[in-house]
Amino acid sequence: MYQTPPLPPQPTRAAPPPAPPATADPVIDMAVLASRLEESLDVLRDTYAPALGAGGGWYHELARPEPGTTATALGLLAFVETGRPFEYFHEGLALLAARQCSSGDVLRDGGWATKTSLGMPVVEATGWIARFLARARCDLREDAPDLRRAYRWLLQNQNPDGGWGSLRGCPSRVWLTCVALRALSQLNPHDAAVDRGVEWLTADRTAHRPAWGPTPAAGPTVTHTAFALVTLAEARPDLKTERILDAYDWLLGHLDPADGHTWIETYDVSPHGAGSKPVWRLALWHYGLPIALIALLRDPRGPHGPTVARVFRALVRGEITDPRWTGYPGSGRTSLWTLWWRLESLVALTRVPLAGAADILHWLPDATVVQRAHARERPLGALLPHRRLTPVGLVRRHWSALLLTLICLVSALGAAIGTWGWRDFWLSVILPIVLATVDLSVKRRRAPRGVP
């Protein structure tokens, strides 16, 4: 005899802590989402620029005509993630292939440099480009960069502690470790380097310090905590410890959709090892709100709908030409990073699974309701939003009963003062009672099961 299989084990805590009350319904308009995705891709099409040498692409300031490697990889990745063709895809690959470093030094060969790294390949570029090449399945293309050499560069430049700095020997940083791990999780998630990187990222996490900052000793930020959670969900999807749940709770409690969480992380790079004089300074401009949205969608207990909806509304507010969509804060310059993070968060929304392994799916005639695993025992009616009835709404909903009551009162008053007899009173209320009964019967037949 067939038996219902046991439910998969669930995290022990019941649910994430409540977020601040939403000002509107937890609604995500998929038409708006699709429109913003297309508008983002249109911006990339309009700002593509050919390079002076081979190929073409983008610079992180979209208005500048000189393509860079990281920006070009992100621009091409946008089309890959959305499943849209791009007419200059081959030219973008040619640019990346031409600028891949070739050297007899294993610490340099196969990586990519930024415009400020003096020709030395760094994680800031190599991690993103390797991730794009893996996501685009370019490993077998003859015109693509050598993905195996890029993979080897990431392995060779991992620090002994398990994290990554800009290159081997530079202090490990949370953001750069996440960039490297996201690339390796696409290239070879079973590599021991991924285990060491995850161990470095999750080390020293306690109930009092569940979140992440730029470095292990720094104060936590929404941006780094969200990026670390996104990375761990990709590198180790089955990692659902209490500490990870604590980090999701911290993020939910500290996330303010009205705050873009924009800031710049700067740090010195000493390519000649610890203790040597810094050679250059790198700056990473962070935009935490869309990264936080991506992280919240990965919560093992299910996304917190009201918060996700509030963040979504904040991200899609305004037109695509609005500086909030593509600009650096306080400047008129357009930024590929702003565009990219918004686009990746919207793509993540389109890929949210309808229901989890232990959820209950209610197929109603005109709607679909997903009942999360932690609320399996609650009746469906208790999970649906309850609206407060205004006087106008009360009249619209119970107009027949109110009308019948009014007719009865008027008829009874007329019979009491002798305007008409009690026989006339009973005849005057029979027809309204029949109409009210029919109206109530129709409403009950239309109402879906389980909904009061």
C-alpha positions in Angstrom: 0.0 0.0 0.0 1.2 3.5 -0.9 2.2 5.6 2.1 2.6 9.3 2.2 6.4 10.0 2.4 7.6 11.8 5.5 8.1 15.5 5.4 11.7 16.7 4.9 13.3 18.1 8.1 12.6 21.8 8.6 14.5 24.4 10.5 13.6 24.3 14.1 12.5 27.9 14.6 9.0 28.7 13.5 9.3 31.8 11.5 11.4 34.9 10.9 10.7 37.9 13.3 8.0 40.2 12.1 9.1 43.1 10.0 7.7 46.6 10.3 4.1 46.8 9.1 3.8 47.4 5.4 2.0 50.5 4.1 0.4 48.6 1.2 -0.5 45.1 0.2 2.4 42.6 -0.4 1.9 42.8 -4.1 4.5 42.3 -6.9 3.3 43.4 -10.3 5.0 41.0 -12.7 4.1 43.3 -15.7 6.2 46.1 -14.0 9.0 43.6 -13.3 9.1 42.5 -17.0 9.0 46.1 -18.2 11.9 47.1 -15.9 14.0 44.2 -17.2 13.4 45.1 -20.8 14.2 48.8 -20.1 17.5 47.8 -18.4 18.5 45.7 -21.4 17.7 48.7 -23.6 20.0 50.9 -21.6 22.8 48.3 -22.1 22.1 48.1 -25.9 22.3 51.9 -26.2 25.5 52.2 -24.2 27.5 49.4 -25.8 30.8 50.8 -27.3 33.4 49.2 -29.5 37.0 49.0 -28.2 40.0 50.5 -30.0 41.5 47.1 -30.3 39.4 43.9 -30.5 35.8 43.6 -29.5 33.7 45.9 -27.5 31.7 46.3 -24.3 31.0 48.7 -21.5 32.8 50.7 -18.8 31.3 50.9 -15.3 30.5 54.5 -16.0 28.1 53.8 -18.9 28.7 57.2 -20.5 32.4 56.6 -21.0 33.4 55.0 -24.4 36.4 52.9 -23.3 35.1 49.4 -22.4 36.5 47.6 -19.3 36.7 43.9 -18.6 34.5 43.6 -15.5 31.8 45.9 -16.8 31.7 44.0 -20.1 31.3 40.7 -18.4 28.4 42.1 -16.3 26.8 43.6 -19.4 26.9 40.3 -21.2 25.8 38.4 -18.1 22.7 40.5 -18.0 21.6 39.1 -21.4 22.5 35.6 -20.3 20.5 35.7 -17.1 17.4 37.2 -18.8 17.7 34.7 -21.8 17.8 37.5 -24.3 20.1 37.6 -27.4 22.6 40.3 -27.9 24.0 41.2 -31.3 27.5 42.1 -30.0 28.0 39.0 -27.7 30.9 37.7 -29.8 32.6 41.1 -29.7 32.3 41.1 -25.9 33.9 37.7 -25.7 36.7 38.9 -28.0 37.4 41.8 -25.7 37.6 39.5 -22.6 39.8 37.0 -24.5 42.2 39.7 -25.6 42.7 41.1 -22.1 43.1 37.8 -20.2 46.6 37.8 -18.7 49.2 35.4 -20.0 52.3 34.8 -17.9 54.6 32.1 -16.7 53.7 33.1 -13.2 50.8 30.9 -11.9 49.7 33.7 -9.7 49.1 35.9 -12.7 48.3 33.7 -15.6 44.6 33.4 -16.5 43.3 36.4 -14.5 42.1 39.9 -15.4 43.2 43.3 -14.3 41.2 46.4 -13.6 42.2 49.9 -14.9 43.6 50.7 -11.4 45.5 47.5 -10.7 48.6 48.4 -12.8 48.1 45.4 -15.1 48.0 42.8 -12.2 45.1 40.5 -12.3 42.8 40.8 -9.2 39.8 39.0 -7.8 37.6 42.1 -8.3 37.7 41.4 -12.1 38.6 37.7 -12.4 35.8 36.5 -10.1 33.1 38.3 -12.0 34.4 37.4 -15.4 34.9 33.7 -14.5 31.3 33.6 -13.2 30.0 35.1 -16.4 31.9 32.6 -18.5 30.6 29.7 -16.5 27.0 31.0 -16.5 27.1 31.5 -20.3 28.6 28.0 -20.8 31.5 29.4 -22.8 34.0 26.8 -21.8 33.8 25.0 -25.2 33.8 28.1 -27.4 37.1 28.6 -29.3 36.7 32.4 -29.3 36.1 32.6 -25.6 38.7 33.3 -22.9 40.4 30.2 -21.4 38.1 29.3 -18.5 40.4 26.6 -17.1 43.2 29.2 -16.6 40.8 31.6 -14.9 39.7 28.7 -12.6 43.3 27.9 -11.8 44.0 31.6 -11.1 41.2 31.7 -8.5 42.6 28.6 -6.8 46.2 29.8 -6.8 45.2 33.2 -5.3 43.2 31.9 -2.4 44.9 32.8 0.9 46.0 30.2 3.4 43.2 31.2 5.8 40.6 30.2 3.1 39.5 33.7 2.1 40.5 36.0 -0.8 41.9 39.4 -1.0 42.6 41.3 -4.2 45.3 38.7 -4.9 47.2 36.1 -2.8 48.9 37.7 0.2 46.4 40.6 0.6 44.2 40.4 3.7 41.0 38.4 3.1 37.9 40.5 2.8 34.2 39.4 2.9 33.2 41.0 -0.4 36.1 39.5 -2.4 35.7 36.1 -0.8 32.1 36.1 -1.9 33.0 37.2 -5.5 35.5 34.3 -5.7 33.1 31.7 -4.1 30.3 32.7 -6.5 32.6 32.1 -9.4 33.9 28.8 -8.1 30.4 27.5 -7.2 29.6 27.8 -10.9 32.9 26.3 -12.1 33.3 23.4 -9.6 31.3 23.5 -6.4 33.0 20.3 -5.2 36.5 21.8 -5.1 38.1 21.8 -1.7 38.8 25.5 -2.1 35.0 26.2 -1.9 34.9 24.3 1.4 37.8 26.4 2.8 36.2 29.6 1.6 32.8 28.7 3.2 34.6 27.8 6.4 36.4 31.2 6.4 33.1 33.0 5.7 31.1 31.3 8.4 33.9 31.2 11.1 33.3 33.1 14.3 29.6 33.6 13.6 27.7 33.6 16.9 24.2 34.5 18.0 25.7 37.9 19.1 27.6 38.4 15.8 25.4 36.7 13.1 26.0 39.3 10.4 29.0 40.3 8.3 31.0 43.5 7.6 33.8 44.3 5.2 36.3 42.3 7.3 35.7 39.7 10.0 36.5 42.3 12.7 34.4 45.1 11.2 30.9 46.1 12.2 28.1 44.4 10.2 26.4 46.0 7.2 23.2 45.1 5.3 25.2 44.9 2.1 27.9 42.5 3.2 25.4 40.3 5.2 23.1 40.0 2.2 26.0 39.2 -0.2 27.4 36.6 2.2 24.0 34.9 2.5 23.5 35.0 -1.3 27.0 33.4 -1.7 26.4 30.7 0.9 23.0 29.8 -0.7 24.8 29.3 -4.0 27.9 27.6 -2.7 26.3 25.4 -0.1 22.5 25.3 -0.6 22.0 22.7 2.2 23.6 24.9 4.8 20.7 25.8 7.1 22.2 26.1 10.6 20.9 28.2 13.4 23.7 30.7 12.7 22.5 31.1 9.1 18.9 31.6 10.3 20.2 34.2 12.8 21.8 36.1 10.0 18.6 36.1 7.9 16.8 37.4 11.0 19.4 40.1 11.5 19.1 41.2 7.8 15.3 41.3 8.1 15.4 43.3 11.3 18.0 45.9 9.9 16.7 46.3 6.4 15.0 49.6 5.6 13.5 49.7 2.1 13.5 53.5 2.3 17.3 53.4 2.6 19.3 52.5 -0.5 22.2 51.3 1.7 24.6 52.9 -0.8 28.2 53.5 0.2 31.8 53.0 -1.0 34.2 50.5 0.5 37.8 51.5 0.0 41.0 49.6 0.9 44.7 49.6 0.1 46.3 46.8 -1.9 49.8 45.6 -1.3 50.7 43.2 -4.1 54.1 42.5 -2.6 52.8 40.9 0.6 51.7 41.8 4.0 53.8 44.6 5.6 54.8 46.1 2.2 53.8 49.5 1.1 50.4 49.8 -0.5 50.7 50.2 -4.3 47.1 51.3 -5.1 43.7 51.8 -3.5 40.6 50.2 -4.8 37.0 51.3 -4.2 33.9 49.2 -4.4 30.6 51.0 -4.7 27.9 49.1 -2.9 24.2 49.2 -3.4 22.7 47.0 -0.7 18.9 47.1 -1.3 18.7 44.8 -4.4 21.4 42.5 -2.9 19.2 42.2 0.2 16.2 41.3 -1.9 18.2 38.5 -3.5 19.2 37.2 -0.1 15.7 37.4 1.4 14.4 35.2 -1.5 16.9 32.5 -0.4 15.6 32.3 3.2 15.2 28.5 4.0 11.9 29.3 5.7 10.6 31.1 2.7 10.7 34.7 1.7 9.0 37.3 4.0 6.4 38.5 1.6 5.6 42.0 2.9 9.2 42.9 3.1 10.0 41.5 -0.3 7.1 43.5 -1.8 8.2 46.7 -0.1 11.8 46.4 -1.4 10.4 45.6 -4.9 8.3 48.7 -4.9 11.3 50.8 -3.8 13.5 49.3 -6.5 11.1 49.8 -9.4 9.9 53.2 -8.4 10.4 55.8 -11.1 11.4 55.4 -14.7 14.6 53.6 -15.9 16.1 57.0 -16.8 15.8 58.1 -13.2 19.2 58.6 -11.6 18.1 56.2 -8.9 18.2 53.4 -11.5 21.5 54.0 -13.2 23.3 56.8 -11.4 26.0 57.2 -8.7 24.6 58.9 -5.6 25.1 62.7 -5.8 26.3 62.7 -9.4 25.0 62.8 -12.9 27.1 59.8 -14.0 25.4 56.6 -15.0 26.6 53.3 -13.3 26.6 49.8 -14.6 26.7 48.5 -11.0 23.5 50.2 -10.1 21.8 48.8 -13.2 23.3 45.4 -12.7 22.2 44.8 -9.1 18.7 45.9 -9.8 18.5 43.7 -12.8 19.9 40.6 -10.9 17.4 41.2 -8.1 14.5 41.3 -10.6 15.8 38.2 -12.3 15.9 36.4 -8.9 12.2 37.4 -8.4 11.2 35.7 -11.7 12.9 32.5 -10.5 11.3 32.2 -7.0 9.8 28.7 -6.8 6.0 28.6 -6.4 6.2 26.3 -3.3 8.7 24.6 -1.2 9.1 20.9 -0.4 6.8 21.0 2.6 4.5 23.8 1.7 0.8 23.4 0.8 -0.5 24.8 -2.5 -4.1 26.0 -2.6 -5.4 26.2 -6.2 -8.4 28.6 -5.9 -10.6 29.5 -9.0 -9.0 32.9 -9.4 -5.9 32.8 -7.2 -3.1 30.6 -5.9 -2.2 30.6 -2.2 1.1 29.0 -0.9 0.8 28.0 2.7 4.3 27.8 4.2 5.5 24.7 6.0 5.8 26.5 9.4 2.1 27.4 9.1 0.7 24.0 8.0 -1.7 23.6 11.0 -3.3 27.0 10.6 -6.6 27.4 8.7 -6.3 29.1 5.3 -8.7 31.8 6.3 -6.4 32.9 9.2 -3.5 33.4 6.8 -5.3 35.7 4.4 -5.2 39.4 4.9 -8.2 40.8 6.7 -9.4 44.3 5.7 -11.2 46.6 8.0 -14.7 47.4 6.7 -15.4 51.1 6.2 -19.1 52.3 6.4 -19.2 52.4 2.6 -17.7 48.9 2.3 -20.1 47.6 4.9 -23.0 49.0 2.9 -21.7 47.5 -0.3 -21.2 44.1 1.2 -24.4 43.8 3.2 -26.7 46.1 1.2 -29.5 43.6 0.9 -29.7 42.8 4.6 -29.6 46.5 5.5 -32.3 47.3 3.0 -34.5 44.5 4.4 -33.9 45.8 7.9 -34.9 49.3 6.9 -38.1 48.1 5.1 -39.1 46.0 8.2 -38.6 49.0 10.5 -40.5 51.4 8.3 -43.3 48.8 7.8 -43.5 48.0 11.6 -43.6 51.8 12.4 -46.5 52.3 9.9 -48.4 49.4 11.4 -47.9 50.6 14.9 -49.2 54.1 14.2 -52.1 52.8 12.1 -51.1 53.8 8.7 -51.7 50.3 7.4 -52.6 47.0 9.0 -50.3 44.2 10.2 -51.4 42.1 7.3 -50.0 44.7 4.9 -46.8 44.7 7.0 -46.2 41.0 6.5 -46.9 41.2 2.8 -44.5 44.1 2.4 -41.5 42.2 3.8 -41.9 38.8 2.0 -40.5 40.0 -1.3 -37.4 41.7 0.2 -36.7 38.5 2.3 -36.8 36.4 -0.8 -34.4 38.7 -2.6 -32.0 38.8 0.3 -32.0 35.0 0.6 -31.3 34.6 -3.2 -28.4 37.1 -3.0 -26.8 35.4 0.0 -27.1 32.0 -1.7 -25.3 33.3 -4.8 -22.5 34.8 -2.7 -21.9 31.5 -0.9 -21.7 29.6 -4.2 -19.1 32.0 -5.6 -16.9 32.0 -2.5 -13.8 29.6 -2.8 -13.5 26.8 -0.3 -11.7 27.6 2.8 -12.3 31.3 2.5 -14.8 32.8 5.0 
